[in-house]
Amino acid sequence: MSLDTYTFLQHTTEAEKTTVYTRGEDEDGDEVLIPCPALLIAQTEHQKLFITIEPRRRYLTHTLIPGEEEPETDFLRDYEEVEALLEDAGLDGIHDGEQGILYHNLLFLLMNP
C-alpha cells in the first residue's frame, strides 16, 4: 500500500527534509530547475545523507565544513560511499537527534518506489 507523499512530507520535520534542484527542460525545450524533495535517512556529526523522492532515487550529502555557514552539497554516485555513511551513522538505528538512521523515512521510501 502506497503512502501519500504530500501528506508524509507535511508531517516530516524540517530538519529531516530538503529540496534539491535538478536541471531539466520544459515543454518548449528551455532549461529549467526542477524542485525535488529529499528525505534525511542518516546523520553523523558532520554529514547528513538524503535520498530524493522521485522515480530515479539519488543520494546526496550535506557536509558541514568547519568555519563555513552553509553545508557543501554533493550527489553520491558510488554506492560504497552511501554504505560507508550509513555504517558511520550507526546501523543499530540509534537516533538521538545527532546520529543514527531514520527508519521511518527509510520505510516510507521502501513503500513508495
QUICOR-V924257 format. One record per backbone hydrogen bond with DSSP energy under -0.5 kcal/mol. CO is the residue of the C=O (numbers start at 0). NH is the residue of the N-H. If there is no record, write none. Layout:
co->CO nh->NH
co->CO nh->NH
This chain:
co->2 nh->4
co->3 nh->7
co->4 nh->8
co->5 nh->9
co->6 nh->10
co->8 nh->11
co->12 nh->15
co->13 nh->16
co->15 nh->39
co->17 nh->37
co->19 nh->21
co->19 nh->35
co->21 nh->33
co->23 nh->31
co->25 nh->28
co->29 nh->25
co->31 nh->23
co->31 nh->33
co->32 nh->34
co->33 nh->21
co->35 nh->19
co->36 nh->52
co->37 nh->17
co->38 nh->50
co->40 nh->101
co->41 nh->48
co->42 nh->99
co->45 nh->63
co->46 nh->43
co->47 nh->49
co->47 nh->61
co->48 nh->40
co->48 nh->41
co->49 nh->59
co->50 nh->38
co->51 nh->53
co->54 nh->56
co->57 nh->51
co->58 nh->75
co->59 nh->49
co->60 nh->62
co->60 nh->73
co->61 nh->47
co->61 nh->63
co->62 nh->64
co->62 nh->71
co->63 nh->65
co->64 nh->67
co->71 nh->62
co->73 nh->60
co->75 nh->58
co->76 nh->78
co->77 nh->80
co->77 nh->81
co->78 nh->82
co->79 nh->83
co->80 nh->84
co->81 nh->85
co->82 nh->86
co->83 nh->87
co->84 nh->88
co->85 nh->89
co->86 nh->89
co->89 nh->92
co->98 nh->95
co->99 nh->42
co->100 nh->102
co->101 nh->104
co->101 nh->105
co->102 nh->106
co->103 nh->107
co->104 nh->108
co->105 nh->109
co->106 nh->110
co->107 nh->111
